[in-house]
Amino acid sequence: MNRLRHILRTQWKRLTRDLVLLLVIWAGVSWWQTRDLLPSRALALDWSLPQLSGEQKALSDHQGQRVLLYFFAPWCSVCALNIGNLDWLRQLRSEEALAIYAVALDYRDSGEVERYVEKHDLDVPVLLGDSAMPSRYRIQAFPTVYVIDSSGFVDQTSVGYVPLLGLWWRSL
C-alpha cells in the first residue's frame, strides 16, 4: 500500500511539473508572438473598411462598445481551423456587448474572400482590409486578434489559434 502511494505521489508530481512547464512554454510563446503588436492601452487606430456586402464600417462607429477584430487570410490553415469560433462567440456575447469583425487581409480579390466565407459558413460581418491595415496594426502573422475596449484602447491581443474559451475570456 505504501509503495502504491509513493508511485501515485511521484506520478502526480511529474504531471504537475509537466503541466507547469507546458504553461510556462505556452506563456513564453504567446508573449513572443504578440511582442510587436500594438501594446495594451495604446489608442486603437481608426479605420473605415467596406464589408463584403458593400456597406462601410469604421471603428469610430463603435464608441462605447467593445470590438473584436479577427485578422485572417483566406490561405491561412490555422485561420480555417479557428474562424468558426467567431460564430460561437457571437452566440455567447450580444451585439450590444461586443462588435465582432473578421477582417480579410492578403487576398487576391473580394471573390476569394466570399468563397472563403461561404466555405466556412461564417455569419459575423467580414471586412475587406486594405494594404495599410497590416502595418497600422503591426500584423505579421495570421490569425491576429485585437480586442478594443469601449474607450477605443487596445485591451487584448493574440496571435495564432485561439480556442472559443480564449476568445470569450479576451472579450469580457
N, CA, C and O of each residue as an XYZ file, in Angstrom:
688
protein
N       0.816     -1.196      0.000
C       0.000      0.000      0.000
C       0.863      1.266      0.000
O       0.579      2.218     -0.727
N       1.919      1.268      0.822
C       2.825      2.415      0.857
C       3.527      2.601     -0.479
O       3.750      3.729     -0.919
N       3.872      1.497     -1.119
C       4.524      1.571     -2.434
C       3.586      2.201     -3.457
O       4.013      3.024     -4.267
N       2.317      1.823     -3.426
C       1.322      2.393     -4.337
C       1.174      3.895     -4.101
O       1.117      4.664     -5.061
N       1.112      4.321     -2.849
C       1.024      5.753     -2.528
C       2.250      6.504     -3.041
O       2.142      7.598     -3.595
N       3.406      5.896     -2.845
C       4.649      6.512     -3.321
C       4.619      6.677     -4.849
O       4.993      7.728     -5.371
N       4.181      5.654     -5.546
C       4.109      5.708     -7.013
C       3.115      6.785     -7.447
O       3.409      7.571     -8.347
N       1.949      6.825     -6.820
C       0.937      7.829     -7.168
C       1.432      9.243     -6.885
O       1.236     10.147     -7.698
N       2.075      9.435     -5.734
C       2.631     10.747     -5.403
C       3.690     11.165     -6.421
O       3.715     12.317     -6.855
N       4.548     10.249     -6.794
C       5.603     10.527     -7.768
C       4.993     10.893     -9.120
O       5.420     11.853     -9.763
N       4.007     10.132     -9.538
C       3.362     10.417    -10.829
C       2.641     11.760    -10.785
O       2.687     12.518    -11.754
N       1.981     12.060     -9.677
C       1.284     13.336     -9.532
C       2.271     14.496     -9.611
O       1.990     15.505    -10.257
N       3.425     14.361     -8.958
C       4.455     15.404     -9.007
C       4.958     15.595    -10.428
O       5.151     16.729    -10.867
N       5.173     14.511    -11.148
C       5.633     14.611    -12.544
C       4.589     15.290    -13.416
O       4.913     16.149    -14.235
N       3.340     14.902    -13.234
C       2.254     15.502    -14.006
C       2.161     16.999    -13.717
O       2.027     17.807    -14.636
N       2.233     17.360    -12.453
C       2.186     18.768    -12.068
C       3.355     19.538    -12.666
O       3.176     20.631    -13.204
N       4.545     18.969    -12.571
C       5.737     19.608    -13.143
C       5.570     19.798    -14.648
O       5.875     20.865    -15.181
N       5.082     18.756    -15.335
C       4.899     18.834    -16.783
C       3.869     19.890    -17.158
O       4.056     20.618    -18.133
N       2.787     19.980    -16.395
C       1.765     20.999    -16.676
C       2.297     22.402    -16.455
O       2.031     23.299    -17.255
N       3.041     22.601    -15.387
C       3.632     23.911    -15.129
C       4.612     24.273    -16.250
O       4.614     25.406    -16.733
N       5.426     23.330    -16.655
C       6.368     23.570    -17.750
C       5.624     23.911    -19.036
O       6.028     24.826    -19.754
N       4.565     23.204    -19.332
C       3.759     23.471    -20.520
C       3.155     24.872    -20.472
O       3.150     25.578    -21.480
N       2.646     25.281    -19.311
C       2.086     26.622    -19.165
C       3.152     27.701    -19.330
O       2.889     28.738    -19.940
N       4.338     27.473    -18.802
C       5.433     28.437    -18.943
C       5.833     28.565    -20.415
O       6.045     29.671    -20.911
N       5.933     27.437    -21.103
C       6.270     27.463    -22.532
C       5.181     28.183    -23.315
O       5.474     29.024    -24.165
N       3.918     27.853    -23.028
C       2.792     28.498    -23.719
C       2.818     30.008    -23.490
O       2.632     30.777    -24.433
N       3.049     30.443    -22.239
C       3.093     31.875    -21.932
C       4.255     32.548    -22.664
O       4.110     33.660    -23.173
N       5.393     31.883    -22.717
C       6.547     32.443    -23.420
C       6.299     32.590    -24.915
O       6.626     33.618    -25.509
N       5.727     31.572    -25.508
C       5.412     31.621    -26.945
C       4.379     32.717    -27.212
O       4.512     33.476    -28.172
N       3.349     32.802    -26.364
C       2.329     33.843    -26.536
C       2.935     35.228    -26.445
O       2.631     36.098    -27.261
N       3.796     35.438    -25.454
C       4.458     36.730    -25.321
C       5.296     37.028    -26.563
O       5.251     38.139    -27.091
N       6.057     36.046    -27.027
C       6.928     36.234    -28.183
C       6.114     36.595    -29.429
O       6.502     37.481    -30.191
N       4.989     35.909    -29.632
C       4.184     36.156    -30.821
C       3.535     37.541    -30.803
O       3.347     38.144    -31.859
N       3.195     38.045    -29.634
C       2.473     39.319    -29.546
C       3.375     40.506    -29.223
O       2.879     41.625    -29.097
N       4.665     40.300    -29.088
C       5.570     41.355    -28.634
C       5.596     42.571    -29.553
O       5.856     43.678    -29.081
N       5.339     42.404    -30.843
C       5.411     43.524    -31.777
C       4.046     44.131    -32.108
O       3.971     45.097    -32.867
N       2.973     43.579    -31.551
C       1.642     44.131    -31.793
C       1.476     45.444    -31.046
O       2.297     45.787    -30.196
N       0.415     46.180    -31.361
C       0.126     47.389    -30.601
C       0.003     46.997    -29.131
O      -0.659     46.008    -28.816
N       0.618     47.742    -28.236
C       0.580     47.357    -26.822
C      -0.778     47.636    -26.179
O      -1.549     48.467    -26.659
N      -1.050     46.937    -25.101
C      -2.254     47.212    -24.317
C      -2.237     48.670    -23.887
O      -1.189     49.236    -23.577
N      -3.403     49.249    -23.876
C      -3.639     50.641    -23.511
C      -3.208     51.628    -24.586
O      -3.276     52.838    -24.370
N      -2.759     51.131    -25.754
C      -2.482     52.036    -26.873
C      -3.813     52.395    -27.523
O      -4.727     51.572    -27.577
N      -3.916     53.602    -28.008
C      -5.124     54.014    -28.706
C      -5.206     53.245    -30.019
O      -4.278     53.285    -30.827
N      -6.312     52.549    -30.228
C      -6.501     51.801    -31.475
C      -6.706     52.791    -32.619
O      -7.466     53.751    -32.495
N      -6.038     52.551    -33.705
C      -6.134     53.443    -34.854
C      -7.478     53.237    -35.551
O      -7.900     52.107    -35.793
N      -8.134     54.339    -35.866
C      -9.431     54.258    -36.529
C      -9.242     53.764    -37.957
O      -8.175     53.929    -38.549
N     -10.268     53.168    -38.489
C     -10.270     52.657    -39.851
C     -11.683     52.751    -40.393
O     -12.647     52.831    -39.632
N     -11.796     52.739    -41.684
C     -13.081     52.653    -42.368
C     -12.877     51.679    -43.508
O     -12.096     51.928    -44.425
N     -13.593     50.559    -43.440
C     -13.426     49.483    -44.414
C     -14.777     49.022    -44.931
O     -15.781     49.100    -44.223
N     -14.799     48.538    -46.175
C     -16.062     48.005    -46.694
C     -16.313     46.582    -46.184
O     -15.387     45.784    -46.039
N     -17.580     46.288    -45.918
C     -17.971     44.922    -45.644
C     -18.108     44.210    -46.984
O     -18.151     44.853    -48.033
N     -18.176     42.889    -46.945
C     -18.427     42.153    -48.178
C     -19.722     42.623    -48.835
O     -19.839     42.631    -50.060
N     -20.685     43.011    -48.018
C     -21.973     43.496    -48.534
C     -21.863     44.867    -49.185
O     -22.798     45.307    -49.854
N     -20.726     45.556    -49.000
C     -20.520     46.863    -49.597
C     -20.657     48.019    -48.622
O     -20.150     49.109    -48.888
N     -21.327     47.809    -47.505
C     -21.512     48.857    -46.507
C     -20.190     49.178    -45.821
O     -19.424     48.274    -45.489
N     -19.921     50.473    -45.609
C     -18.706     50.899    -44.915
C     -18.909     50.780    -43.412
O     -19.981     51.090    -42.893
N     -17.876     50.330    -42.724
C     -17.865     50.270    -41.265
C     -16.583     50.929    -40.786
O     -15.548     50.856    -41.448
N     -16.662     51.571    -39.633
C     -15.495     52.232    -39.047
C     -15.416     51.883    -37.565
O     -16.433     51.622    -36.923
N     -14.211     51.883    -37.037
C     -14.044     51.648    -35.609
C     -14.791     52.720    -34.820
O     -15.377     52.431    -33.777
N     -14.770     53.944    -35.312
C     -15.440     55.046    -34.614
C     -16.953     54.866    -34.541
O     -17.612     55.553    -33.760
N     -17.517     53.959    -35.335
C     -18.956     53.642    -35.250
C     -19.293     52.940    -33.940
O     -20.464     52.832    -33.577
N     -18.279     52.466    -33.233
C     -18.499     51.624    -32.052
C     -18.013     52.269    -30.763
O     -17.596     51.572    -29.838
N     -18.062     53.589    -30.697
C     -17.667     54.263    -29.455
C     -18.567     53.783    -28.325
O     -19.784     53.686    -28.478
N     -17.946     53.485    -27.186
C     -18.702     52.994    -26.039
C     -18.987     51.501    -26.088
O     -19.736     50.987    -25.257
N     -18.400     50.802    -27.048
C     -18.633     49.364    -27.226
C     -17.299     48.648    -27.427
O     -16.384     49.184    -28.053
N     -17.199     47.434    -26.890
C     -16.004     46.615    -27.135
C     -16.072     46.074    -28.564
O     -17.153     45.791    -29.081
N     -14.906     45.935    -29.191
C     -14.815     45.456    -30.568
C     -13.738     44.383    -30.645
O     -12.623     44.576    -30.160
N     -14.072     43.257    -31.254
C     -13.090     42.205    -31.502
C     -12.798     42.189    -32.997
O     -13.702     42.042    -33.819
N     -11.524     42.344    -33.335
C     -11.069     42.296    -34.720
C     -10.267     41.018    -34.915
O      -9.258     40.796    -34.246
N     -10.724     40.187    -35.830
C     -10.064     38.917    -36.119
C      -9.462     39.043    -37.513
O     -10.179     38.922    -38.507
N      -8.167     39.282    -37.601
C      -7.487     39.442    -38.877
C      -7.094     38.067    -39.412
O      -6.436     37.287    -38.723
N      -7.502     37.780    -40.641
C      -7.223     36.471    -41.232
C      -6.837     36.623    -42.700
O      -7.036     37.674    -43.308
N      -6.284     35.554    -43.247
C      -6.002     35.463    -44.679
C      -6.702     34.206    -45.192
O      -6.686     33.180    -44.512
N      -7.310     34.260    -46.363
C      -8.030     33.091    -46.884
C      -7.154     31.851    -47.067
O      -7.671     30.734    -47.045
N      -5.863     32.016    -47.245
C      -4.966     30.881    -47.453
C      -4.458     30.287    -46.135
O      -3.794     29.250    -46.149
N      -4.755     30.918    -45.011
C      -4.222     30.530    -43.696
C      -4.958     29.309    -43.140
O      -6.159     29.374    -42.877
N      -4.244     28.204    -42.964
C      -4.875     26.972    -42.468
C      -5.266     27.082    -40.994
O      -6.280     26.512    -40.590
N      -4.493     27.795    -40.189
C      -4.861     27.978    -38.780
C      -6.136     28.823    -38.696
O      -7.000     28.565    -37.858
N      -6.248     29.824    -39.558
C      -7.461     30.644    -39.591
C      -8.675     29.778    -39.908
O      -9.732     29.935    -39.298
N      -8.519     28.873    -40.855
C      -9.623     27.993    -41.248
C     -10.072     27.123    -40.081
O     -11.265     26.851    -39.941
N      -9.144     26.684    -39.246
C      -9.488     25.879    -38.071
C     -10.184     26.711    -37.000
O     -10.988     26.184    -36.231
N      -9.887     27.986    -36.944
C     -10.265     28.851    -35.831
C     -11.453     29.764    -36.102
O     -12.145     30.159    -35.165
N     -11.702     30.105    -37.353
C     -12.644     31.179    -37.653
C     -14.086     30.856    -37.264
O     -14.871     31.766    -36.999
N     -14.438     29.586    -37.226
C     -15.783     29.203    -36.799
C     -16.083     29.580    -35.366
O     -17.249     29.710    -34.992
N     -15.046     29.760    -34.549
C     -15.247     30.170    -33.160
C     -15.866     31.556    -33.055
O     -16.468     31.887    -32.033
N     -15.726     32.375    -34.104
C     -16.335     33.709    -34.079
C     -17.853     33.606    -34.035
O     -18.504     34.369    -33.322
N     -18.426     32.664    -34.795
C     -19.881     32.483    -34.772
C     -20.347     32.004    -33.401
O     -21.382     32.445    -32.901
N     -19.576     31.096    -32.796
C     -19.924     30.631    -31.448
C     -19.826     31.774    -30.454
O     -20.674     31.908    -29.571
N     -18.797     32.599    -30.591
C     -18.641     33.741    -29.691
C     -19.821     34.686    -29.831
O     -20.300     35.232    -28.837
N     -20.293     34.887    -31.054
C     -21.459     35.751    -31.277
C     -22.659     35.230    -30.491
O     -23.449     36.024    -29.979
N     -22.807     33.932    -30.388
C     -23.929     33.374    -29.627
C     -23.750     33.589    -28.123
O     -24.734     33.662    -27.387
N     -22.509     33.690    -27.667
C     -22.236     33.892    -26.240
C     -22.274     35.358    -25.825
O     -22.577     35.664    -24.672
N     -21.973     36.262    -26.744
C     -21.908     37.694    -26.448
C     -22.840     38.448    -27.390
O     -22.791     38.250    -28.604
N     -23.677     39.298    -26.842
C     -24.635     40.046    -27.655
C     -23.917     41.084    -28.515
O     -22.783     41.468    -28.229
N     -24.591     41.530    -29.566
C     -24.012     42.559    -30.436
C     -23.833     43.879    -29.699
O     -22.928     44.651    -30.019
N     -24.688     44.144    -28.714
C     -24.555     45.371    -27.921
C     -23.310     45.309    -27.036
O     -22.660     46.328    -26.805
N     -22.979     44.118    -26.542
C     -21.833     43.964    -25.655
C     -20.507     43.907    -26.416
O     -19.475     44.353    -25.914
N     -20.546     43.357    -27.624
C     -19.307     43.142    -28.366
C     -19.574     43.146    -29.863
O     -20.359     42.342    -30.366
N     -18.912     44.062    -30.572
C     -18.935     44.030    -32.039
C     -17.832     43.082    -32.483
O     -16.701     43.182    -32.008
N     -18.146     42.169    -33.382
C     -17.171     41.197    -33.875
C     -17.025     41.384    -35.380
O     -18.012     41.406    -36.116
N     -15.779     41.519    -35.824
C     -15.492     41.613    -37.251
C     -14.351     40.671    -37.621
O     -13.319     40.633    -36.952
N     -14.552     39.923    -38.680
C     -13.462     39.193    -39.312
C     -12.920     40.134    -40.386
O     -13.683     40.625    -41.218
N     -11.628     40.386    -40.376
C     -11.016     41.329    -41.319
C     -10.091     40.545    -42.244
O      -9.064     40.018    -41.816
N     -10.471     40.476    -43.518
C      -9.675     39.746    -44.505
C      -8.482     40.592    -44.936
O      -8.614     41.773    -45.257
N      -7.318     39.954    -44.934
C      -6.084     40.583    -45.415
C      -5.383     39.594    -46.337
O      -5.664     38.396    -46.302
N      -4.496     40.087    -47.138
C      -3.670     39.247    -48.012
C      -4.517     38.329    -48.897
O      -4.324     37.114    -48.923
N      -5.449     38.933    -49.612
C      -6.322     38.201    -50.533
C      -6.184     38.790    -51.938
O      -5.795     39.947    -52.098
N      -6.505     37.988    -52.948
C      -6.395     38.451    -54.335
C      -7.530     39.388    -54.728
O      -7.297     40.445    -55.313
N      -8.754     38.995    -54.405
C      -9.919     39.804    -54.744
C     -11.065     39.449    -53.800
O     -10.981     38.477    -53.049
N     -12.132     40.240    -53.842
C     -13.252     40.005    -52.921
C     -13.924     38.661    -53.174
O     -14.508     38.087    -52.255
N     -13.857     38.151    -54.390
C     -14.423     36.834    -54.692
C     -13.747     35.730    -53.886
O     -14.409     34.797    -53.432
N     -12.437     35.832    -53.708
C     -11.717     34.845    -52.900
C     -12.221     34.873    -51.456
O     -12.384     33.825    -50.831
N     -12.464     36.065    -50.935
C     -12.959     36.198    -49.567
C     -14.391     35.672    -49.475
O     -14.736     34.987    -48.512
N     -15.227     35.987    -50.464
C     -16.608     35.482    -50.475
C     -16.642     33.955    -50.477
O     -17.430     33.355    -49.745
N     -15.808     33.328    -51.278
C     -15.755     31.857    -51.309
C     -15.309     31.297    -49.963
O     -15.834     30.283    -49.504
N     -14.348     31.952    -49.336
C     -13.860     31.533    -48.016
C     -14.990     31.611    -46.984
O     -15.196     30.678    -46.208
N     -15.710     32.721    -46.984
C     -16.809     32.928    -46.034
C     -17.896     31.879    -46.246
O     -18.423     31.330    -45.279
N     -18.234     31.598    -47.502
C     -19.240     30.567    -47.806
C     -18.755     29.187    -47.371
O     -19.515     28.419    -46.781
N     -17.515     28.874    -47.657
C     -16.961     27.569    -47.298
C     -17.018     27.332    -45.789
O     -17.286     26.219    -45.336
N     -16.765     28.388    -45.018
C     -16.729     28.264    -43.561
C     -18.044     28.677    -42.902
O     -18.152     28.715    -41.677
N     -19.039     28.986    -43.731
C     -20.389     29.309    -43.244
C     -20.327     30.364    -42.137
O     -20.943     30.214    -41.082
N     -19.589     31.408    -42.393
C     -19.346     32.461    -41.412
C     -20.499     33.458    -41.395
O     -20.921     33.954    -42.439
N     -21.006     33.745    -40.188
C     -22.135     34.663    -40.044
C     -21.755     36.036    -39.520
O     -22.553     36.968    -39.627
N     -20.559     36.193    -38.954
C     -20.174     37.517    -38.457
C     -19.780     38.397    -39.648
O     -19.374     37.880    -40.689
N     -19.895     39.711    -39.503
C     -19.531     40.599    -40.601
C     -18.060     40.453    -40.994
O     -17.184     40.318    -40.139
N     -17.811     40.482    -42.290
C     -16.450     40.371    -42.818
C     -16.097     41.677    -43.506
O     -16.811     42.155    -44.387
N     -14.980     42.238    -43.081
C     -14.471     43.477    -43.664
C     -13.341     43.154    -44.624
O     -12.570     42.221    -44.401
N     -13.249     43.927    -45.687
C     -12.159     43.779    -46.649
C     -11.050     44.755    -46.264
O     -11.124     45.951    -46.546
N     -10.032     44.220    -45.621
C      -8.919     45.048    -45.182
C      -8.147     45.615    -46.356
O      -8.147     45.049    -47.449
N      -7.491     46.733    -46.119
C      -6.698     47.360    -47.168
C      -5.210     47.111    -46.928
O      -4.829     46.494    -45.933
N      -4.390     47.587    -47.829
C      -2.952     47.322    -47.748
C      -2.273     48.032    -46.576
O      -1.173     47.647    -46.181
N      -2.913     49.064    -46.013
C      -2.323     49.790    -44.887
C      -2.587     49.096    -43.548
O      -1.868     49.328    -42.576
N      -3.601     48.260    -43.498
C      -4.018     47.658    -42.223
C      -2.917     46.837    -41.542
O      -2.714     47.003    -40.339
N      -2.202     45.964    -42.248
C      -1.166     45.179    -41.554
C      -0.100     46.039    -40.870
O       0.319     45.723    -39.756
N       0.336     47.099    -41.503
C       1.368     47.931    -40.867
C       0.774     48.784    -39.752
O       1.429     48.992    -38.731
N      -0.439     49.277    -39.919
C      -1.064     50.107    -38.878
C      -1.306     49.319    -37.598
O      -1.175     49.851    -36.495
N      -1.662     48.035    -37.755
C      -1.933     47.185    -36.589
C      -0.799     46.187    -36.319
O      -0.939     45.279    -35.500
N       0.321     46.372    -37.018
C       1.536     45.565    -36.804
C       1.278     44.057    -36.934
O       1.755     43.261    -36.125
N       0.537     43.694    -37.938
C       0.185     42.289    -38.143
C       1.259     41.623    -38.986
O       1.551     42.051    -40.103
N       1.845     40.560    -38.425
C       2.899     39.824    -39.117
C       2.552     38.361    -39.303
O       3.268     37.639    -39.997
N       1.459     37.908    -38.692
C       1.051     36.504    -38.792
C      -0.461     36.421    -38.672
O      -1.118     37.342    -38.188
N      -0.988     35.308    -39.119
C      -2.439     35.091    -39.074
C      -2.759     33.827    -38.296
O      -1.975     32.878    -38.306
N      -3.886     33.806    -37.631
C      -4.758     34.932    -37.327
C      -4.178     35.807    -36.214
O      -3.436     35.338    -35.351
N      -4.533     37.073    -36.262
C      -4.203     38.020    -35.200
C      -5.511     38.590    -34.681
O      -6.382     38.980    -35.458
N      -5.639     38.635    -33.370
C      -6.868     39.122    -32.740
C      -6.537     40.348    -31.890
O      -5.577     40.359    -31.119
N      -7.364     41.375    -32.057
C      -7.316     42.553    -31.197
C      -8.689     42.710    -30.561
O      -9.712     42.563    -31.231
N      -8.709     43.007    -29.275
C      -9.940     43.416    -28.608
C      -9.723     44.862    -28.190
O      -8.780     45.191    -27.471
N     -10.630     45.718    -28.666
C     -10.573     47.146    -28.388
C     -11.621     47.438    -27.318
O     -12.768     47.008    -27.444
N     -11.243     48.162    -26.271
C     -12.208     48.430    -25.202
C     -13.190     49.530    -25.607
O     -13.073     50.116    -26.684
N     -14.146     49.798    -24.741
C     -15.211     50.749    -25.063
C     -14.721     52.196    -25.173
O     -15.454     53.059    -25.656
N     -13.496     52.467    -24.733
C     -12.919     53.807    -24.869
C     -12.015     53.933    -26.090
O     -11.466     55.004    -26.349
N     -11.858     52.834    -26.847
C     -11.053     52.882    -28.063
C      -9.598     52.503    -27.882
O      -8.774     52.773    -28.756
N      -9.267     51.877    -26.752
C      -7.891     51.461    -26.497
C      -7.746     49.948    -26.647
O      -8.682     49.189    -26.394
N      -6.553     49.529    -27.065
C      -6.260     48.100    -27.181
C      -6.328     47.490    -25.787
O      -5.694     47.977    -24.851
N      -7.104     46.416    -25.663
C      -7.257     45.743    -24.385
C      -6.566     44.383    -24.385
O      -5.845     44.053    -23.442
N      -6.780     43.594    -25.435
C      -6.234     42.244    -25.529
C      -5.700     42.008    -26.936
O      -6.214     42.566    -27.906
N      -4.666     41.177    -27.039
C      -4.143     40.774    -28.346
C      -3.797     39.296    -28.299
O      -3.556     38.723    -27.236
N      -3.780     38.699    -29.473
C      -3.400     37.296    -29.579
C      -2.977     37.015    -31.009
O      -3.458     37.642    -31.953
N      -2.067     36.057    -31.151
C      -1.632     35.608    -32.474
C      -1.724     34.090    -32.487
O      -1.318     33.424    -31.534
N      -2.256     33.556    -33.563
C      -2.361     32.108    -33.695
C      -3.719     31.604    -33.259
O      -4.644     32.380    -33.018
N      -3.822     30.302    -33.164
C      -5.084     29.659    -32.807
C      -5.544     30.107    -31.421
O      -4.780     30.074    -30.457
N      -6.802     30.525    -31.341
C      -7.403     30.904    -30.063
C      -8.688     30.102    -29.913
O      -9.620     30.281    -30.698
N      -8.755     29.219    -28.918
C      -9.986     28.450    -28.731
C     -11.146     29.360    -28.331
O     -10.942     30.503    -27.922
N     -12.348     28.843    -28.452
C     -13.540     29.625    -28.117
C     -13.444     30.198    -26.711
O     -13.759     31.370    -26.503
N     -13.020     29.402    -25.750
C     -12.894     29.888    -24.381
C     -11.927     31.069    -24.311
O     -12.174     32.027    -23.578
N     -10.832     31.008    -25.066
C      -9.879     32.116    -25.092
C     -10.465     33.372    -25.693
O     -10.227     34.470    -25.188
N     -11.235     33.229    -26.776
C     -11.894     34.389    -27.382
C     -12.904     34.996    -26.414
O     -12.970     36.213    -26.241
N     -13.687     34.124    -25.788
C     -14.690     34.593    -24.843
C     -14.023     35.347    -23.688
O     -14.458     36.439    -23.322
N     -12.980     34.767    -23.127
C     -12.278     35.371    -21.997
C     -11.703     36.735    -22.382
O     -11.831     37.699    -21.627
N     -11.074     36.816    -23.549
C     -10.480     38.070    -24.001
C     -11.546     39.133    -24.251
O     -11.276     40.327    -24.120
N     -12.742     38.708    -24.607
C     -13.787     39.662    -24.992
C     -14.568     40.212    -23.798
O     -15.394     41.108    -23.970
N     -14.324     39.695    -22.594
C     -15.072     40.168    -21.415
C     -14.761     41.594    -21.070
O     -15.311     42.130    -20.107
